[in-house]
Amino acid sequence: MAKKAKSAHLTLLGRSEARIPASPVEATLETFPNPARRNYRVHFETSDFTSLCPVTGQADFAKIEIDYIPGKLCVESKSLKFYLASFRNERGFNEAVANRILDDLVRACQPREANITASFSARGGIALTVRASFPDRSVGGDSVRPAKSDGSAARRPTGRR
């Protein structure tokens, strides 16, 4: 009986008639109480992610990896599957999509730490990977200098002496 009470609020798990939401706004990331008191990492991975380019409407395919250290709540995996599938008709730049997934995950379960890696398939010969973290931390290791405020590029070493 206690087991049933703990999962009574989960609406997707164990139900085959559930439908995929039409958009992320309609989707719900369901949670359940964290069963452990220690820090541990949860890893989700799917290669079955699709969203749409906001300009052309063409499909963007991605491998999504989510790692998080739960706080008081854990994300239920079937609701995550349905949530991610709800992006299939959603237009958005890859960077915005990846950050939205992280923001929604944080809002749903308030993890101690969360990281997302969204590796989008090449389009036009260029693949794109977005990595976002909670709490925010410096990306670091960037070898590219920012443009100067006057619009010109910052001077880079030429390798000549």
C-alpha positions in Angstrom: 0.0 0.0 0.0 2.8 2.4 0.9 4.4 1.8 -2.5 1.1 2.7 -4.3 0.7 5.9 -2.2 4.3 7.1 -3.2 3.5 6.8 -6.9 -0.2 7.7 -6.9 0.6 11.2 -8.4 2.5 9.7 -11.4 0.1 9.9 -14.3 2.2 8.2 -17.1 4.0 5.3 -15.5 2.2 2.0 -16.1 -0.3 3.5 -18.5 -0.1 2.4 -22.1 -2.8 4.8 -23.3 -0.8 8.0 -22.6 -0.3 10.3 -25.5 2.8 12.4 -26.3 2.1 16.1 -25.6 1.9 18.4 -28.7 4.4 20.8 -27.2 6.7 21.2 -24.2 4.2 23.6 -22.7 1.7 20.8 -22.5 4.3 18.3 -21.2 4.8 17.6 -17.5 8.1 16.4 -16.0 6.8 14.2 -13.2 8.8 13.6 -10.0 9.0 11.2 -7.1 10.7 11.5 -3.7 14.4 10.8 -3.8 14.8 7.3 -2.2 18.4 7.9 -1.0 20.0 10.4 1.3 23.5 10.3 -0.3 24.7 12.2 -3.4 24.5 10.1 -6.5 24.3 10.8 -10.2 21.4 10.0 -12.5 22.2 9.7 -16.2 19.6 9.8 -19.0 20.5 9.4 -22.7 18.5 9.3 -25.9 19.4 9.5 -29.6 15.8 9.9 -30.5 15.4 13.7 -30.1 14.0 16.0 -32.7 13.1 19.7 -32.8 12.6 22.1 -35.7 14.8 24.8 -37.1 13.1 28.1 -36.3 13.9 29.5 -39.7 13.6 26.7 -42.2 11.3 24.3 -40.2 13.6 21.4 -41.0 14.1 18.7 -38.4 17.1 19.0 -36.1 18.1 15.6 -34.7 20.1 15.2 -31.5 21.5 12.9 -28.9 20.5 14.3 -25.5 22.4 13.4 -22.3 21.2 14.6 -18.9 23.2 14.1 -15.7 21.9 15.3 -12.4 22.4 14.9 -8.7 18.9 14.7 -7.1 17.9 16.9 -4.3 14.6 15.9 -2.6 13.0 14.8 -5.9 13.9 12.5 -8.9 12.5 12.8 -12.5 10.4 9.9 -13.6 11.9 8.6 -16.8 8.7 8.0 -18.8 7.6 11.6 -18.2 11.0 12.7 -19.4 10.7 10.6 -22.5 7.3 12.2 -23.3 8.6 15.7 -22.5 11.6 15.3 -24.9 9.3 13.8 -27.6 7.1 16.9 -27.3 9.8 19.0 -29.0 9.2 17.2 -32.3 7.1 20.1 -33.6 8.8 22.8 -31.6 10.7 25.5 -33.5 13.8 26.8 -31.7 17.5 27.3 -32.1 19.5 24.4 -30.8 21.1 26.5 -28.0 17.7 27.7 -26.8 16.2 24.1 -26.9 19.1 22.7 -24.8 18.9 25.5 -22.2 15.1 25.1 -22.0 15.4 21.4 -21.2 17.9 22.2 -18.4 15.6 25.0 -17.1 12.6 22.8 -17.1 14.4 20.0 -15.4 15.7 22.3 -12.7 12.2 23.8 -12.2 10.7 20.3 -11.9 13.1 18.6 -9.5 15.4 21.2 -8.0 18.5 19.1 -8.3 21.8 19.8 -6.4 23.5 19.8 -9.8 22.5 19.2 -13.4 24.3 19.0 -16.7 22.9 18.6 -20.2 24.7 17.8 -23.4 22.8 18.2 -26.6 24.7 16.9 -29.7 22.9 17.9 -32.8 23.5 16.1 -36.1 25.3 17.9 -38.8 23.3 20.2 -41.1 25.1 22.0 -43.8 28.3 20.1 -42.9 28.4 21.5 -39.3 27.5 19.6 -36.2 26.6 21.5 -33.0 26.9 20.5 -29.4 25.5 22.5 -26.5 26.5 21.9 -22.9 24.7 23.7 -20.1 25.0 23.4 -16.3 23.2 24.1 -13.2 24.2 25.9 -11.1 25.8 28.1 -13.7 29.5 27.8 -13.9 32.2 29.3 -16.0 32.6 27.4 -19.3 36.3 27.9 -19.2 39.0 26.6 -21.5 37.8 28.9 -24.3 40.7 29.6 -26.7 38.7 32.1 -28.8 39.1 35.7 -27.8 36.0 37.8 -27.9 35.6 40.6 -30.5 36.6 44.1 -29.4 33.8 46.4 -28.6 34.5 48.4 -31.8 33.5 45.3 -33.8 37.1 44.3 -34.8 38.5 40.9 -33.8 40.9 40.8 -30.9 44.5 40.3 -32.0 45.6 36.7 -32.0 49.1 35.3 -31.9 50.5 34.5 -35.3 53.0 32.0 -34.1 55.8 34.1 -35.6 58.5 35.9 -33.5 
